[in-house]
């Protein structure tokens, strides 16, 4: 079976892309027993830090792991597969770790992490490419071809591949978007985020996926249950993005912030202990995303935990 590739993306920063990536990875691995790979294409490395900790991100880089090392292979003209650059254990949930120790794996998360060095590699690559009369579009196409080839061997190893994309449209970001089967678009229920989300939706629909509406999963994050927020949410569903599939609203909560703070690379927590008061929201997110894929692609997963 070919892995489902989902790009978690929006032009607007600060809308919870990395948090959504981690919650979705945990939810799919925990409730459905899926093997998930998180590919971090953002030089801010937020999802990598949430999964591995800051120290873990640096350790991965020191071991030659990460998207910045893979990008350097492209810059050096070396054909390769992505496997050697992946951190095989990005699991923070105790239940997944214990099942693995008992040789009864029930869900797993690996990561192709990012690192701040990625942006420096990007800048060097862009300067060299454009100095040879290349364009952003030809660079994006070349990167998509290269990454598509390097990721092809992963299809049989993972059920889901999540691309955590940066909040801009650099050639690297565009390459990631072009590889996606579906697009997860987090946003906030306010005017500025709605505007940015609509811009991003229009651009992706024009240049990446003309059939975007049927491939688009929209998630409203950091939701405050106020009259204003409910009004914006209604406008998103009935006007701006009326033909999209919406996930559950994710509340603004200290539980979400705490869940993203892993103590150490070798520390684990139970699902209940990690997510506390938002554990039901993570479950609903995984369920709704599963329903979306079943409806759109025919892919059906069975829950193994409640």
N, C-alpha and C positions, 0 to 999 in steps of 0.2 A: 504494500500500500504506500502511496506517495504521501509524504508529510504535507499537511496543510500549512501554508505560509501566510502569516498575518502581520501586516505593518501597523504598528501603533504610532500614529502620526497626527500632527496638527501644526500649522504655521504658528499658532499662538503658543508662546511659552507659558509655563506655570499652570497648565491645566491638568496635570497629573498623568502625563504619558508614562513616565517610568514607574510610578506607583501602580498604574493600571497594568503595566507589563508584569510586575511582580505578583500582584493579586491574581491576575489571570493564570500565570504560570503555576502558582500554588494551588489555585482552585481546580485547574484541570488535572494536575498531578494527584492531588489529594482525593477529590471526589470521583474522578473517572479513571484513576490509575494510569494516566498517560505519561509518555516519555516526552519531555518538553525541552527544547533548546532555545535559550534567549541569546539573540545576536544583538549586541549593543553597538549601534552606529553613531552614537552621540559622544563627542569628545568630553562632555561633562561627566560621563561615566556614572550617572546616577543609579541606573538599575544595576550596574555592575557592583557599585558600592553597597547597595541594599542587599544584594545576594551574597557577596563575598566579603564585605567590610572594606574599608579603605586600605588596611594592611593586606588583605587578600588580593585586592586589585594590583597593588604594587608587587606582591609575590608572584602573581600570574605574569606580569610584565617581565619580571626578572627571569622567569622560566621560559620566556619566548612565546607566551600565550597572548592572544588578544587580536582585535581587529587592526590595531596599528601595525602589528608585525605582519599580518596577512596583507595589508595594503602595501607594506614595504616590498613584499614579494612581487606584487604587481609593478611597482615602480622599478624594480630591478629586472623585470622581464622574465621572471621565473614562474613557470607553470607549477601549480601545487593544488592539493586538496586542503580543505579547512580543518580536517580532523586533528592534526598536530597542534593547532592553535587554540583548541577548546579546553576549558577546565571541566573535567568530567563530573565533578561534584559541586553543584551550586545549591544543594538542598539545605534548607534551614529547619525543616519540619521533622520532629522526632519520630513520628509514625512512619515516615518514608525511610528514614535511616534504619530503624529497627527491622522493618520488613526486609530491607536489603541485607542486613547482617544475618537474617534467618534464611537467606537464599530464596525469599518469597517477595521479590520486588513488586511493589504495588504503587507505581508512580515514581517519577524521577525528574530532576531538573539539572541540566548542564548549561554552561554559559560560554559564549565566545565574547569575552569581556572587552570593554573599551578602556581607555587610559587617556589622560590629557595630552599625551604625546601624539595622539591621533590627529589633532588639529594641526600640529606642526608638520606632520607628514602630508596632510591635505594641502596646506599652503605651498609646500615645496613642490608637490606634484602639479598643482594648478599653474604655478609659475613656469615650470618646465614645459608643461603641455601647451600652454598658450604662447610661449616663446617660439614654438615650432608651428605656429599658425593653427593650432587646434582650437576648438571651441568648447564651451561648457556642455553642449549637447553631444559632441563626439566623445568627450571624456566620460560623460554619464553612460553612453552606450558601451564604451569599452569596459568600464567598470562593471556594468551589469552583465556583460558577457563573461568577464573574468570570474566574478563572484558566483554567477550562475553555474559555471563549470566547477568551481571549487566546492560549491555546496551540493552538487548533484549526488555525491556519494553518501550524503546524510539522509536522503529521502527514506532509505530502508531502516535507518536507525532511530528515527524520531517520528512521533505522531503529529506533533505541532512544532513549528518554528516561529518564534515571535521576534520581529525586528523592532527594536526600540529606536525610532528615528529622531533626528535632531529637529529643532523648531526653525528650520530654514530649508531652502531648496538648492543646496550645493549639489555638485555632480554625484557625490557619494550618497547623499540623501535620496536623490532621484533614482540612483541605481537600486537602492533598497526598495523604494516604492515600486519600481518596475518588476521586481521579483515576486511581489505579493499576490496571493490568490484573493485575499480579502483585506479590508482596511478598517481597523478599529480607530475611531476618532473620538478621543476624550475632549470634553469641553466643560466650561463652567456656565451656569445660568446667569450671565450678565451681558450687558450690551456689547462691551469690548470683545469678549470671547466669542460671542455669537457672530460678530462681524468678521473676526479672523477665521472662524470655522467656516463660514460661508465662502470667504475668499479661497481658502484651501480646498474646499469641496469643488468649487468651480474650476480651479486650476487642475486638480487631479482628474476631474471628469473630462477636461479638454485635452490634456497632454499625456495622461497615463492610462486611465480606464474610462472609456466612453460609457461603459455599462456600470459605472460606479454605484448608482442607487441599489442595485441588487447585490452588491459586494460590500456594502458599507454598514458597519455596526457602530452606532453612536452611543457614547456613554457620558452622562452628565455627572461630573465629580464635584466634590467639595460643596455639596448641595445644602443650602440652608432653607428650611421649610418656612419661607416667608411669602407674603402675597406677591411681592415683586419677582422672586425666584420662580414661583409657580406660574406666573404670567409668561416669563421668558421661556420656561420649559414648554408651555403650551404652544407658543409661537414657533419654537424649534420643531415641534412635532407636527404642527398643522400648517405651517407656512414655509419656513426656510428649508427644512429637511423632511418634508411630509412623506416622502417615498422611501425612507430609510428604516432600518431595523434598530430599535432602541433597546439598550440594556437597562438594568435597574439603576435608579439614582444612587450614587455613593455619597453618604452624608459627610459633611465636614466634621471630623471627629479626632480627638486626641488618640483614639485607639488606632486609627490609620497611621498616624505619625509614629507611634510606638512600634507598630508592626514592621515598619521599614528600618528599624534600628537594630541590627544584629550585633551582639556583644563582641564576638570574635569569630574567626574563620572556622573554628572547631566547636562552636556552640550551637545547640539545637533547642527548639521549643516545640511543645505540642501545638496543634492547630488552634485549639481553644486558647492556649496561653499566648500565642503570637497575636491573634486577631481580636481576642476579647469581645467587646461589644459590637464589632462589625463582622463577626464570623458568619452571620446569616447573610450579610451583603456579599461577601466573597462567594458563598455557596450560590446565591441567586445570580451573580455575575457568571459563574461557570455554567450554570444551568441554562441561562439565557443565551450565552454564546454557543453552547452545544445545540440548542434549538435553532439558532440562526444558521449554523453550518448544516444541520440536518435539512432545513427548509431550502437553503440556497444551493447546496452541493450534493445532498443525499448522504453525506457522512453522518453516521449514527454511532454514538458511544453509549455504553451502559455504565451507570453509576456503580461504584464498588463500596462507597462509604456514604453515610448520611450525616 
